[in-house]
Amino acid sequence: MTLKTYFSAIRPILLIGCGNMGSALAKGWLRHGLPPTALWVVDPAPFDGQLDEMKAAQWVASSSALPKDMHPSVIILAIKPQMMTACLPSLNALNSNGTLVVSVAAGTAIKNISSHFAPSAVISRAMPNTPAAVGKGLTGIYGGANMAANNKSCLHALMEAVGHVLWLDDEAQINSLTAISGSGPAYIFHMVEALAAAAEAEGFTPENASMLARETMIGAAALLDSSESSAGELRTRVTSPGGTTAAALDVLMGDTSLVGLMREAARAARRRSVELSKSD
C-alpha cells in the first residue's frame, strides 16, 4: 500500500520537530508520494530554505497553533529527549481513538511517553537514520504492547517509504540499534574524513583528498549494495596476498583494530542511550 492509502488532509501525519531527523523523514515521505496536504509540521525555527520541497506542507511554530479539530492519523515525535516533558502535555488533546504516537527520540522509553497520553493511545518507538532522506534509511521499530495489526501496517508503510524496516522484539533493543544504525552514518562520515586526512598526508590537496575519499566510499557502498556477497567476501576479493591492500589491512585489523574501535564506539553510544532513558 502507498502512503496515500493511510494519510490525507483529514487524517494527516503530524510531525513534531523538523531538525535533522524530522526533515530527513519528511523529505523521504514527500518524495515517496505523500501529499503535502497530509503533512503538518510543528517547529519553532523559521522556515529553512534548505527545505524548499516541503513548502507545500502546513507549518506552525507550536502545537497551540494547530487546528482544534485536527485528527492526525500518526503523531511523530522527532524532538530531543529533554524536550519531551514540556512538549507532550499539549499533544494529548490531539490524541483520538486509534491515533498512533511514534517516538524517534533516542533514550525515551514508552512508559515515559505513555504517562502524558490517554490509556487509549497507541505508543511505539522507531529509530530511523538520516539516509531516510534519500530513501536509503534503516528503521528499527518496537511496536509496544497494544499495537493492532492496522497500526503495524501503517507504521511499516511509513518507514518502508524511506528505506528498510527491522521490527524489534524488545524495547531494550532500541538502545543497541541506536548505537549501530542510528548513529552509524556519523561513523561512516568520519571514516571518509579519516581517509581524506590520509590522502592529504600523502601529498594531495585538500580538495582532491576530499574527492578521493568521498568517491571511494560512495563507489564501495554502491558495489556492496549491488552485490549478494558479504562485505567480508568483497574485501577478500580486492585483497591480493602480499599486496598493497593486504599491507593496509594488516594495520586496520592489527592489535588496535578497527573492529575493536567500532565495538567500543557502539558500546559508548548504547550506554549513552540508556543514560538518556534513565534521565527522563
Secondary structure by P-SEA (a helix, b strand, c coil): ccccccccccbbbbbccccaaaaaaaaaaaaaccccccbbbbcccccccccccccccccccccccccccccccbbbbcccccccccccccccccccccbbbbbccccccaaaaaaacccccccbbbbbcccccccbbbbbbbbcccccaaaaaaaaaaaaaabbbbbbccccaaaaaaacccaaaaaaaaaaaaaaaaaaaacccaaaaaaaaaaaaaaaaaaaaaccccaaaaaaaacccccaaaaaaaaaaccccaaaaaaaaaaaaaaaaaaaaaac
